[in-house]
């Protein structure tokens, strides 16, 4: 198989594994932030910052995966 196909498969599998393993901790952080939303804004920002970065990372991973899949299909068809 081509190196492009291997890179695509590894990126998708590793990305899925990371997203699934971090999902529970991000849900707990969101629940904690919702419970403590009356605290000061500084504390709320620091507790939600990892959740925002997790969402950004998941979005970037999804876009890169889609682009790689389209590229793989264009190369093999």
C-alpha positions, 0 to 999 in steps of 0.5 A: 500500500501507498504511504499516503494511505498508511498515513491516512489510516494511522491518523484516523485510528489514532485520532479516534482513540485519543478523542474517545479516551479524552471524552469522559474527562472533557464531559466531567470538566464541562459538568464542573464548569456548569456547576460552578458558573457563579464563581469568578470569571478567571476560574471559569476560563481556566477550567473551560480552556482545555475543553475549548482546545479539545473541541478545536483539536477534534475539529482540526482532526476531522477536517484533516481526516476528510481532506486526506480521505478525499486525497486518497480517493483522488490518487487511487481512482 
